[in-house]
């Protein structure tokens, strides 16, 4: 499971409630998570590159940089800020540019998580040479204010062919939903808002990570 640091969202509003995001990342890293995602997009999610740098410098885990990345310069900034991987969004990037961004990330030693939300997007990216495939259960083009659930992963997972790990992203709140994602074919999940909204974050992380995946 990948946990996430996100300052706010258009749908849920403030997610930190005065807490230090770096301290939260440090607490997340003490649980059995595979990595931490950091959202740096400022207008809708309240992020900034300084947050990525601070988290990457604090935790001894892979850090995924999430933003609307569309240029090679942003890839370079991801590397300089300590990211281990970057998110590339199929809905926002034409194929030729996607190919260039994947190559640029690989040149800098970054893994690429390429995200789809629709069947057309899955087909658009299936032939590309990237590392991880994500199914976003929400629509990032509307800034994730929709009410989709893990059913989107159940709908699309069978079309994600190849040897890439499949990550179900967003709109996951419970262990039962993680089990649904796992049953549909996901290899991991990315959970952000639910963890940040939990009354006891560590307890929820323990509950969610306890689902596990067969070896």
C-alpha positions in Angstrom: 0.0 0.0 0.0 1.1 3.6 -0.8 0.1 6.3 1.7 -0.2 9.9 0.7 0.4 13.5 1.9 -2.1 15.9 0.4 -2.8 19.4 1.9 -6.4 19.8 0.6 -8.9 18.8 -2.1 -11.7 20.5 -3.8 -14.0 17.8 -2.6 -13.0 17.4 1.0 -11.4 20.8 1.8 -8.5 21.1 4.3 -7.0 17.7 5.1 -4.2 18.7 7.5 -6.2 20.6 10.0 -3.2 22.4 11.3 -0.9 19.3 11.5 2.6 19.2 10.2 2.6 17.2 6.9 6.2 16.2 7.4 5.4 14.8 10.8 2.5 12.9 9.3 4.8 11.5 6.7 7.2 10.4 9.4 4.3 8.6 11.2 3.2 7.0 8.0 6.7 5.7 7.4 6.6 3.9 10.7 3.7 1.7 9.4 4.2 -1.1 6.9 3.6 1.0 3.8 5.5 0.5 0.5 5.9 4.2 -0.2 4.5 7.7 0.3 2.9 9.8 -2.4 3.2 13.6 -2.1 0.8 15.9 -4.0 2.5 19.2 -5.0 -0.2 20.7 -7.3 -1.0 24.1 -5.7 -4.3 25.4 -7.1 -6.6 22.5 -6.3 -4.6 20.4 -3.8 -2.6 23.0 -1.9 0.8 21.5 -2.6 4.2 22.8 -3.3 7.6 21.4 -4.3 9.0 22.3 -0.9 6.7 19.7 0.6 8.1 17.0 -1.7 11.6 17.9 -0.7 10.9 17.9 3.0 9.1 14.5 2.9 11.7 12.9 0.7 14.5 14.1 3.1 12.6 12.8 6.1 11.4 9.3 5.2 13.5 6.3 4.2 10.9 5.1 1.7 10.3 5.6 -2.0 8.4 8.9 -2.6 6.0 9.3 -5.5 5.7 12.8 -6.9 2.0 13.6 -7.9 1.3 16.7 -9.9 0.1 17.6 -13.4 3.5 16.8 -14.9 3.7 17.7 -18.6 7.3 18.9 -19.1 10.8 17.5 -18.9 11.7 20.4 -16.5 9.1 19.0 -14.0 10.8 15.7 -14.2 14.2 17.3 -13.4 12.5 19.1 -10.5 11.2 15.8 -9.2 14.7 14.3 -9.2 16.2 17.3 -7.5 13.5 17.2 -4.8 14.2 13.5 -4.0 11.4 11.7 -5.7 11.7 8.0 -6.6 8.8 8.0 -9.0 6.5 10.4 -10.9 2.9 10.3 -11.8 2.0 10.8 -15.5 -1.8 11.2 -16.3 -3.0 9.7 -19.5 -6.0 12.1 -19.7 -3.7 15.1 -19.7 -0.7 14.0 -21.9 -0.7 13.2 -25.6 1.1 9.9 -26.6 4.2 11.4 -28.1 4.8 13.7 -25.1 4.1 10.7 -22.8 6.9 8.8 -24.5 9.3 11.6 -24.1 8.4 12.1 -20.4 8.8 8.4 -19.7 12.2 8.4 -21.4 13.3 11.5 -19.4 12.2 10.0 -16.1 14.1 6.8 -16.9 17.2 8.8 -17.8 17.1 10.3 -14.4 16.5 6.9 -12.6 12.8 7.6 -11.8 10.0 5.1 -12.1 6.8 6.1 -13.9 3.3 5.5 -12.7 1.0 6.1 -15.6 -2.6 6.6 -14.6 -5.8 5.9 -16.5 -9.4 6.5 -15.6 -11.3 5.2 -18.7 -11.1 2.2 -21.0 -9.9 4.5 -23.8 -7.0 5.7 -21.6 -6.0 2.2 -20.8 -5.8 1.4 -24.5 -4.0 4.6 -25.2 -1.1 3.7 -22.8 -1.0 -0.1 -23.0 1.8 -0.3 -25.6 4.1 2.3 -23.8 7.2 1.3 -21.9 6.6 2.5 -18.4 6.9 0.9 -15.0 3.6 1.0 -13.0 0.0 1.4 -14.2 -2.6 3.1 -12.1 -6.4 3.1 -12.2 -7.7 6.3 -10.7 -11.1 5.5 -9.4 -11.9 9.3 -9.5 -11.7 11.6 -12.5 -8.7 13.8 -12.2 -9.9 16.1 -15.0 -12.7 17.3 -12.7 -10.1 17.4 -9.8 -11.6 14.3 -8.2 -14.8 15.8 -7.0 -16.9 12.9 -8.5 -18.2 10.0 -6.4 -16.8 7.0 -8.1 -15.5 4.1 -6.0 -13.3 1.1 -6.4 -15.8 -0.2 -9.0 -13.7 1.7 -11.5 -10.8 -0.6 -10.8 -13.1 -3.7 -11.0 -14.2 -2.5 -14.4 -10.8 -1.7 -15.9 -8.3 -4.0 -14.2 -8.8 -6.9 -16.6 -7.8 -4.7 -19.5 -4.4 -3.8 -18.0 -2.2 -6.3 -19.7 1.5 -7.0 -19.3 3.8 -7.5 -16.4 3.4 -4.1 -14.8 2.2 -3.8 -11.3 -1.4 -2.4 -11.1 -2.2 0.2 -8.5 -5.8 1.1 -7.6 -5.9 4.8 -6.6 -8.3 7.1 -4.8 -11.8 6.6 -3.3 -10.6 3.8 -1.0 -11.5 4.0 2.6 -11.8 0.5 4.1 -10.2 -2.9 4.2 -13.2 -4.3 2.4 -12.6 -1.9 -0.5 -8.9 -2.9 -0.7 -10.0 -6.6 -0.8 -12.3 -5.7 -3.8 -9.4 -4.0 -5.5 -7.2 -7.0 -4.8 -9.8 -9.4 -6.1 -10.2 -7.5 -9.3 -6.5 -7.8 -10.1 -4.8 -4.8 -8.4 -1.3 -5.5 -7.0 -1.5 -2.5 -4.6 -3.6 0.5 -3.6 -2.9 4.2 -3.0 -4.9 5.7 -0.2 -4.7 9.3 0.8 -7.8 11.2 1.9 -9.2 8.5 4.2 -5.9 8.2 6.0 -5.6 11.9 6.5 -9.2 12.1 7.8 -8.9 9.2 10.2 -9.3 9.9 13.9 -6.3 7.6 14.5 -4.2 7.5 11.4 -1.8 4.7 12.6 -4.8 2.5 13.5 -6.3 2.9 10.1 -3.0 2.3 8.4 -2.5 -0.9 10.3 -6.1 -2.0 9.4 -5.6 -1.3 5.7 -2.1 -2.8 5.4 -3.2 -5.9 7.2 -5.2 -7.0 4.1 -1.9 -7.9 2.4 -1.4 -9.6 -1.0 -0.7 -13.2 -1.7 3.0 -13.9 -2.5 
